[in-house]
Amino acid sequence: MAPLLDPGTFESIHVEISGENLTSRFPMPSEPAPQFIEISEHGLTVSLASGSCQQGHRLNLVLQVSFLNVKIKMSVTSKVLHVDKTGAGVDRVELVLVQFDQEKWDEITYLFKKRQETIEGFFKAVRGDA
């Protein structure tokens, strides 16, 4: 008999970020830990320690993405499009990818799209919209 609720429905996609600022030649600070905020077709938004980069800088990042039994690790070279200083010890940084493995990136974006569809389906079922 299948469970009423699949525990995987509530599992988050985990993204670990590390790397270095290629422009300044400094590693990305590990405290506060870089955090993934959002993903786009050819970029992402992250929170990084304040002052770790500026608009126009190039960052080399290692992304380790895991969700249930899927694990994807990839390196990307990105360019900082915009830095929003939050005043909380972290900056919101918008990046565009300039050098990356397109197949791995497609796997990551697919994972997030499918996750979003699962969540939307769950809420439709709860509301009775299904």
Wavefront OBJ file of the C-alpha trace (Angstrom):
o trace
v 0.000 0.000 0.000
v 1.386 3.396 -0.975
v 1.798 6.043 1.732
v -0.725 8.868 1.797
v 2.090 11.380 1.523
v 5.416 10.754 -0.144
v 8.153 12.099 2.186
v 10.056 13.185 -0.946
v 7.326 15.771 -1.528
v 8.809 17.832 1.293
v 12.498 17.240 0.538
v 14.463 20.325 -0.519
v 17.072 20.575 -3.226
v 20.384 21.232 -1.504
v 22.962 23.467 -3.177
v 26.463 23.921 -1.778
v 28.574 26.696 -3.247
v 32.298 27.287 -2.998
v 34.853 28.974 -5.202
v 36.989 31.989 -5.764
v 36.839 35.500 -7.102
v 38.998 35.331 -10.240
v 39.221 39.118 -10.435
v 40.518 39.698 -6.901
v 42.218 36.273 -6.639
v 40.602 35.648 -3.230
v 38.649 32.526 -2.248
v 34.962 32.989 -1.497
v 34.562 33.370 2.279
v 32.998 30.303 3.882
v 31.360 32.373 6.637
v 28.648 33.244 6.204
v 28.229 30.275 3.885
v 27.263 31.165 0.312
v 23.552 30.492 -0.202
v 21.616 29.702 -3.358
v 18.642 32.038 -3.881
v 17.286 31.465 -7.396
v 18.117 30.023 -10.782
v 17.538 31.311 -14.308
v 18.201 29.919 -17.773
v 21.827 31.086 -17.859
v 22.478 32.401 -14.386
v 21.759 32.327 -10.715
v 21.371 34.574 -7.723
v 23.294 33.815 -4.541
v 24.003 35.443 -1.222
v 27.700 35.936 -0.503
v 29.626 37.516 2.334
v 29.537 41.306 2.016
v 32.396 42.723 -0.007
v 33.430 39.409 -1.554
v 32.739 40.690 -5.102
v 31.682 43.687 -7.150
v 29.782 44.232 -10.386
v 31.882 43.038 -13.322
v 33.998 40.606 -11.286
v 34.439 37.057 -12.534
v 33.786 34.214 -10.100
v 34.716 30.568 -10.436
v 32.153 28.569 -8.479
v 31.743 24.901 -7.684
v 28.088 23.924 -7.343
v 27.149 20.696 -5.588
v 23.466 19.997 -6.068
v 21.720 17.102 -4.362
v 18.113 15.982 -4.228
v 17.077 12.547 -3.020
v 19.327 10.165 -5.014
v 20.506 12.758 -7.598
v 23.893 14.410 -7.127
v 25.388 16.873 -9.606
v 28.699 18.669 -9.211
v 29.889 21.273 -11.676
v 32.238 24.210 -11.998
v 31.082 27.442 -13.582
v 32.760 30.694 -14.451
v 30.362 33.561 -13.966
v 30.260 37.330 -14.242
v 28.706 39.489 -11.539
v 25.822 41.460 -13.077
v 24.559 43.152 -9.937
v 25.331 43.306 -6.229
v 22.587 44.290 -3.801
v 24.049 45.201 -0.416
v 21.556 43.920 2.148
v 23.291 45.369 5.198
v 23.072 42.032 7.008
v 26.644 40.890 6.402
v 25.695 39.342 3.079
v 25.157 40.675 -0.421
v 22.590 39.406 -2.913
v 24.620 38.733 -6.066
v 23.155 38.189 -9.534
v 25.428 36.147 -11.801
v 25.435 35.224 -15.484
v 27.237 32.036 -16.467
v 29.971 32.578 -19.044
v 31.743 29.209 -19.043
v 29.985 26.021 -17.982
v 28.990 22.499 -18.980
v 25.629 23.014 -20.739
v 24.519 19.393 -20.183
v 25.099 19.565 -16.424
v 23.436 22.982 -16.242
v 20.423 21.585 -18.113
v 20.265 18.712 -15.575
v 20.260 21.204 -12.707
v 17.612 23.483 -14.236
v 15.477 20.426 -15.096
v 15.724 19.254 -11.495
v 14.447 22.628 -10.242
v 11.648 22.757 -12.854
v 10.446 19.258 -11.959
v 10.631 20.098 -8.247
v 8.506 23.199 -8.825
v 5.943 21.141 -10.778
v 5.753 18.614 -7.918
v 5.151 21.377 -5.376
v 2.515 23.049 -7.552
v 0.771 19.675 -8.049
v 0.755 19.080 -4.295
v -0.856 22.461 -3.605
v -3.446 21.954 -6.348
v -4.373 18.605 -4.813
v -4.625 20.130 -1.317
v -6.868 22.927 -2.650
v -8.924 20.464 -4.667
v -7.965 22.050 -8.003
v -6.668 18.787 -9.486
l 1 2 3 4 5 6 7 8 9 10 11 12 13 14 15 16 17 18 19 20 21 22 23 24 25 26 27 28 29 30 31 32 33 34 35 36 37 38 39 40 41 42 43 44 45 46 47 48 49 50 51 52 53 54 55 56 57 58 59 60 61 62 63 64 65 66 67 68 69 70 71 72 73 74 75 76 77 78 79 80 81 82 83 84 85 86 87 88 89 90 91 92 93 94 95 96 97 98 99 100 101 102 103 104 105 106 107 108 109 110 111 112 113 114 115 116 117 118 119 120 121 122 123 124 125 126 127 128 129 130
